[in-house]
Amino acid sequence: MREVHDTKDEQKTEETKAYSKDGTDLIEIDEMLKPHEGHLRYRWEKFLEVKGAIEKASGSLSAFADGYKEYGFSKKEDGTIVYKEWMPACNHAALVGDFNGWNGEATPMARDDFGNWSCELPAGTIPHDSRVKIRFFKDGGHVDRIPAYIRYARVPPNEMGAKYDGIYWDPPKEERHEWKFKKGPKKPSAPRIYEAHVGMSSNDPKVSTYREFADTVLPRIKGGGYNSVQLMAVMEHAYYGSFGYHVTNFFGVSSRSGTPEDFKYLVDKAHELGVRVIIDVIHSHASKNTEDGLAGFDVGQKAEDSYFDVGEKGYHYLWDSRLFKYDNWETQRLLLSNAKYWIEEYGVDGYRFDGVTSMLYHHHGLNMEFTGNYEEYLGMNTNIDAVVYLMLVNDMLHSNYPEVEVFAEDVSGMPTLCRDVRENGVGFDARLAMSIPDFWVKYFKTRKDEDWGMHEIISTLCNRRYSEKAIAYVESHDQSIVGDKTTAFWLMDAEMYGHMSATQPITPIIERGIALHKMLRLITIGLGGEGYLAFMGNEFGHPEWVDFPREGNNWSHDHCRRRWDLADAEHLRYKDMKNFDREMLNIEDGFKFLSNGHQHVSTADDNRKIIVFERGDLLFVFNFNPTQDFEGLEIGVPKPGKYVCVLDTDEGQFGGRNRVDKGTEHFTSPEKIESWVGPYPQEPRECSMKVLSCSRTAQVYRRVDESEFMNSHPDAAAVAR
């Protein structure tokens, strides 16, 4: 079975690629798009129409996305404070706060012809770190709201049940963060992403801070072999237990973990370590909170005067949240500005767009089982306005920030999602391979070890669009939330509580669990995509689940933290999984196999439980058999020569039995052997060799060529040594 993922010839460089003439370019790459040519043409025309209107009004998408400089609070050169808010449904407005004693008559605002209200105040009128709100008058009554573009909001201290206040953030020079490394590392050949949540990152049962994370967790991430950290829950959200997905203030850092200056410190520290910072961006919906969120500007007006759609179209019944009206001018300005703001202000290196499936379709993916029929993706159910918005934001980001990476969380598998906007793609760099963790969980729940299907495993891991990149992972935060289980807990369950000591004989359940924990990660990174992701702590088999403080658990933080002490304890077996994860990523860093287009599966033997495949310059051999070793296992190899083992899941430092001698040199034979992938015979590889393949282990081999291989792969040679 052969799967090749190399799009270099198909995607021209950033400098030379021109915009499509009619939006049909991708049909040459995917002929299944041909019946939907009309849809593609319409989408392209709509994109050009909206982009053209924005460019005519503002000069460029990037200038339009400077809305964060115009709306909310800004300052003139002389220090004059300017405040501006879009509120077309408002009859009268005033700025209130600590600075004027919350007097609704002290600072009135004036309206322009477009529904914008604004006011100017002399320099120094509003003190730094003081509370502010907009007083919104309509139909004889009024409400106080937090400004839509507010850059910081927090709950008043020592007030039970208090709502958030907007905070005017303009620290004096001596209190501002001084950047050392605002510009992050260059885009890697392949992202190795560490998904993390700052608040729950402490070993102690508490809400952790940006500075604590920067000083204690970032060094772990770097030392573990990851080149990117994906931070959840950075944008302000009133409900901690939402994992950050019910955003209330899109331009504000979550105040639970610190101030804007503290978050800048975190980004600076990451860049100093050579780690890129990706943050979750939630443009698929917003918190329905009115007193402290963007939804507070919706007072029942018509849709064109709101950021949100109205009625059922404006409400997500499963998420209990508000849905944006993506064809509204000011909605586009706010969301595009939001994407630009976090790069310009905080130096982040990219985004993971959450809930993209909900945006792509009018049905939001609810009660849908996508079969792969293109009519499901490119038809009447497609939300063209949302697709066009995603094209706009990706076009703006990639045109202005070529080093930025943008990833999509999409379960539908929509074609063109991760193709360049200039060829009428939606423009993401890669999508999360969300079917992979679901597949592994299905196996944990329903399959005995002897019933695992090798052909089914490789088919699932290779099931992705050849011209679009994917980020593979065994588990993310989704699999860790209360009600679910981590991979380690599925494999070892309650046995983890009393049998993880390395000073005692290992039990069969723990030995099996650790062995499969390593193998699943290795085969997923080897076959599942062009990038890799792991959730904080799961790389070392973090036990149990994540449960945010709530009434049902007496507001406990005990399950809302990370037990780093387990991974650091020399007498516990968690370190074995941690050590393996680090070495696996070091091998990827040395050989760059994730970014190599060569991927070939030569064997998937359901009877013996053997899988053999090539990825880049490496050869992977897996034995999922629960009991049987194969000495002298014949495997096909692509090139003749000498091969050596560079990674073995059974090494003692990884909690294994050291059954394979890594020092053994394997020489190929010109004999070609038969190989099968499930029921399908494969074209024999050029030659073969014999290896020892032990039960529940995997090995990675490289071909040795002293004159060519070592000179052209110095990093790989260092890893091999």
Secondary structure, DSSP 8 states (H G I E B T S, - for coil): -B-----TTTS--TTT----SSS-GGGGT-GGGGGGHHHHHHHHHHHHHHHHHHHHHHSSHHHHTTHHHHSEEEE-TT--EEEEEE-TT-SEEEEEEGGGTT-TTTSB-EE-TTSEEEEEE-TTSS-TTEEEEEEEEETTEEEEE--TT-S-EE--TT-TT---EEEE----GGGS---S--S-----SS-EEEEEESTT-SSSSS---HHHIIIIIHHHHHHTT-SEEEEES-EE-S-GGGTT-S-SEEEEE-GGG--HHHHHHHHHHHHHHT-EEEEEE--S-EE--SSSSGGGG-SS--GGGSSB--GGGGEETTTTEE-B-TTSHHHHHHHHHHHHHHHHHH---EEEETTHHHHHBTTTTTT----S-GGGTSSTTB-HHHHHHHHHHHHHHHHH-TT-EEEE--SS--TTTTS-GGGT----SEEE-THHHHHHHHHHHH--GGG--HHHHHHHHH-S-TTS-EEE-S--GGGTBTTS--HHHHHHGGGGGTS-BTTS---HHHHHHHHHHHHHHHHHHHHS-SEEEEETTGGGT--S-B----GGGTT--TTSS--HHHHH-TTBTHHHHHHHHHHHHHHHHHH--TT---EEEEEEETTTTEEEEEETTEEEEEE--SS--EEEEEEEESS-SEEEEEEETT-GGGT----S-TT--EE-BS-----EETTEE----SEEEEEEE-TTEEEEEEEE-TTTHHHH-HHHHHHH-
